[in-house]
Amino acid sequence: MAEQAPSLRITEIFFSLQGETSRMGVPTVFVRLTGCPLRCGYCDSAYAFHGGETQSFDAIVEKVRSFGARTVCVTGGEPLAQKHSLAFLKRMCDEGFDVSLETSGALPIENVDPRVSRIVDIKTPGSGELAKMRWENLDAVNQGDEIKFVLCDRADYEWARDLLRDKQLTDRAPVLFSPVWETLKPADLAAWVLEDHLPVRVQVQLHKILWGDRPGV
């Protein structure tokens, strides 16, 4: 009996501008995988927790190529929760795409293809999922990756600031501070970062500013 071709459960594949990270504003194809073991209080992609459609690697690559862009972001949900995700990330790199991975920080990243830029969350107390953070991931990141904090309030900010300093995170990878949409004012976060002279990138979610908080953008 022939071995079944590898596949993934896909919520959506769409073409938009990258709204976050150092690639903000870059035309990007997003491959959003279904499923996530976390339930962060501020999650903006809960629609990806369930459902989706099983698609072969070949079908996904064909769809991605149809948009005519080289930059691809694999996101979720939590992409690494699917057993074929590592093979898929390698396949996308082999196909010549510039690939980034958005991951929650709760699952191991050390076996991700080194050509992939790993955007690794650090879950704050305000997320409600701090206990699921896999701290070993901090030893796996490098300067081609990015560490991201999504901040709910001043308490989250101070916690992240202290962790940044204690663990010298910017020596490991570039660090992003992002406010929770319509919860923490971006101007407040910017003021705190400037006051404390933190060597981080303050980011807002460009796609939400342009098109609102909705799927597929």
C-alpha positions as CSV (number, residue, x, y, z in Angstrom):
1,M,0.0,0.0,0.0
2,A,1.5,3.4,-1.1
3,E,2.4,5.8,1.7
4,Q,-0.1,8.7,1.9
5,A,1.3,12.0,0.9
6,P,2.0,14.4,3.9
7,S,-0.7,16.9,4.5
8,L,-1.8,19.7,6.9
9,R,-5.0,21.0,8.3
10,I,-5.4,24.5,6.8
11,T,-7.7,27.2,8.0
12,E,-6.9,29.7,5.3
13,I,-4.2,30.8,2.7
14,F,-4.3,34.4,1.7
15,F,-2.2,37.2,0.3
16,S,-1.7,40.4,2.3
17,L,0.8,42.7,3.9
18,Q,2.8,41.4,6.8
19,G,1.4,43.4,9.7
20,E,4.0,42.5,12.3
21,T,7.7,41.8,12.9
22,S,10.6,43.3,11.0
23,R,8.9,42.3,7.8
24,M,6.0,44.7,8.5
25,G,4.5,46.0,5.2
26,V,6.0,43.3,3.0
27,P,3.6,41.6,0.6
28,T,3.3,38.1,2.1
29,V,1.4,34.8,1.6
30,F,0.0,33.6,4.9
31,V,-0.6,29.9,5.5
32,R,-2.7,29.6,8.6
33,L,-2.8,26.1,10.1
34,T,-5.7,24.8,12.2
35,G,-5.4,24.0,15.9
36,C,-3.7,25.4,19.0
37,P,-3.1,24.0,22.5
38,L,-3.2,27.4,24.1
39,R,-6.1,29.8,24.9
40,C,-4.5,33.2,25.3
41,G,-7.1,35.7,26.6
42,Y,-6.4,38.2,23.7
43,C,-6.3,35.6,20.9
44,D,-7.3,37.2,17.5
45,S,-7.3,33.9,15.6
46,A,-9.6,31.7,17.7
47,Y,-11.5,30.8,14.5
48,A,-8.4,28.7,13.6
49,F,-8.8,26.5,16.7
50,H,-11.1,24.0,14.9
51,G,-12.3,23.1,11.4
52,G,-10.1,23.8,8.4
53,E,-9.5,21.6,5.4
54,T,-6.8,18.9,5.0
55,Q,-4.6,19.7,2.1
56,S,-1.5,18.0,0.6
57,F,1.9,19.8,0.5
58,D,1.6,20.0,-3.3
59,A,-1.8,21.7,-3.1
60,I,-0.6,24.2,-0.6
61,V,2.6,25.0,-2.6
62,E,0.5,25.4,-5.7
63,K,-1.9,27.8,-3.9
64,V,1.0,29.8,-2.5
65,R,2.7,30.1,-5.8
66,S,-0.5,31.4,-7.4
67,F,-0.1,34.7,-5.5
68,G,3.3,35.4,-7.1
69,A,5.1,36.4,-3.9
70,R,8.4,35.0,-2.5
71,T,7.7,35.8,1.2
72,V,5.6,33.3,3.2
73,C,4.5,33.3,6.8
74,V,3.3,30.0,8.4
75,T,1.0,30.9,11.3
76,G,-1.9,29.5,13.2
77,G,-3.3,28.6,15.6
78,E,0.0,26.9,16.6
79,P,1.7,25.5,13.4
80,L,4.0,23.3,15.3
81,A,1.1,21.4,16.9
82,Q,0.7,19.5,13.6
83,K,3.0,16.6,13.1
84,H,4.0,17.4,9.5
85,S,4.7,21.1,10.1
86,L,8.5,20.6,10.3
87,A,8.5,18.8,7.0
88,F,6.3,21.4,5.4
89,L,8.6,24.3,6.6
90,K,11.5,22.5,5.0
91,R,9.6,22.0,1.8
92,M,8.7,25.7,1.5
93,C,12.4,26.6,2.0
94,D,13.4,24.0,-0.6
95,E,10.9,25.6,-3.0
96,G,12.8,28.9,-2.7
97,F,10.5,30.9,-0.5
98,D,11.6,33.3,2.3
99,V,9.8,31.7,5.2
100,S,8.9,32.9,8.6
101,L,7.1,30.9,11.4
102,E,4.9,32.4,14.0
103,T,4.8,30.2,17.1
104,S,3.5,30.5,20.6
105,G,6.6,29.5,22.4
106,A,4.9,26.5,24.0
107,L,6.4,23.9,21.7
108,P,10.0,23.1,20.8
109,I,11.6,25.1,17.9
110,E,15.1,23.6,17.8
111,N,14.2,21.2,14.9
112,V,12.7,23.9,12.7
113,D,14.7,24.2,9.4
114,P,17.4,26.8,10.1
115,R,16.5,28.7,6.9
116,V,13.2,29.7,8.6
117,S,12.9,32.9,10.6
118,R,11.2,31.8,13.9
119,I,9.0,34.5,15.5
120,V,8.7,33.1,19.1
121,D,6.2,34.5,21.6
122,I,7.0,34.8,25.3
123,K,3.7,34.5,27.0
124,T,3.2,37.1,29.7
125,P,1.2,36.8,32.9
126,G,-1.6,38.8,31.2
127,S,-1.9,36.2,28.5
128,G,-3.2,33.6,30.9
129,E,-0.8,31.0,29.4
130,L,2.5,31.8,31.1
131,A,2.7,28.3,32.6
132,K,2.9,26.7,29.1
133,M,5.9,28.7,28.0
134,R,8.8,26.5,27.0
135,W,11.8,28.4,28.3
136,E,14.3,26.2,26.5
137,N,13.3,27.9,23.3
138,L,15.3,30.9,24.3
139,D,18.5,28.9,24.0
140,A,17.5,27.9,20.5
141,V,16.9,31.3,19.0
142,N,19.5,33.3,17.0
143,Q,19.8,36.7,15.3
144,G,17.8,35.5,12.3
145,D,14.8,34.9,14.6
146,E,12.6,37.3,16.6
147,I,11.3,37.2,20.2
148,K,7.8,38.7,20.6
149,F,6.0,39.9,23.7
150,V,2.3,40.7,23.4
151,L,1.5,43.1,26.3
152,C,-1.8,43.6,28.0
153,D,-1.0,46.3,30.4
154,R,1.7,48.1,32.5
155,A,2.2,45.0,34.7
156,D,2.9,42.9,31.6
157,Y,5.3,45.6,30.3
158,E,7.3,45.7,33.6
159,W,7.4,41.9,33.7
160,A,8.7,41.8,30.1
161,R,11.2,44.7,30.7
162,D,12.7,42.9,33.7
163,L,12.9,39.5,31.8
164,L,14.5,41.3,28.8
165,R,17.3,42.6,31.1
166,D,17.7,39.6,33.3
167,K,18.1,37.1,30.4
168,Q,19.8,39.6,28.1
169,L,17.3,38.7,25.4
170,T,18.5,41.1,22.7
171,D,21.9,39.3,22.7
172,R,20.0,36.2,21.6
173,A,17.6,37.7,19.0
174,P,15.8,41.0,18.1
175,V,12.9,41.6,20.5
176,L,9.4,42.9,19.7
177,F,7.0,44.6,22.1
178,S,3.4,44.7,20.8
179,P,0.3,46.1,22.5
180,V,-2.9,44.0,22.7
181,W,-5.2,45.5,20.1
182,E,-7.6,48.1,21.7
183,T,-6.5,47.1,25.2
184,L,-3.1,48.8,25.6
185,K,-2.6,52.1,23.9
186,P,0.4,52.0,21.6
187,A,1.4,55.5,22.6
188,D,1.6,54.4,26.2
189,L,3.8,51.4,25.3
190,A,6.0,53.7,23.2
191,A,6.4,56.1,26.1
192,W,7.4,53.4,28.5
193,V,10.0,51.9,26.1
194,L,11.5,55.3,25.5
195,E,11.5,56.2,29.2
196,D,13.4,52.9,30.0
197,H,15.6,53.1,26.9
198,L,14.8,49.5,25.9
199,P,16.6,48.2,22.8
200,V,13.4,46.7,21.4
201,R,11.1,47.2,18.4
202,V,7.7,48.6,19.3
203,Q,5.2,47.3,16.7
204,V,1.5,47.7,16.1
205,Q,-0.6,45.4,13.9
206,L,-0.5,47.1,10.6
207,H,-3.2,44.8,9.0
208,K,-5.7,45.8,11.7
209,I,-5.0,49.5,11.2
210,L,-5.6,49.1,7.4
211,W,-8.5,46.6,7.4
212,G,-9.8,46.1,10.9
213,D,-9.8,43.0,13.1
214,R,-11.0,40.3,10.8
215,P,-9.8,37.1,9.2
216,G,-8.0,36.9,5.8
217,V,-6.1,40.2,5.9
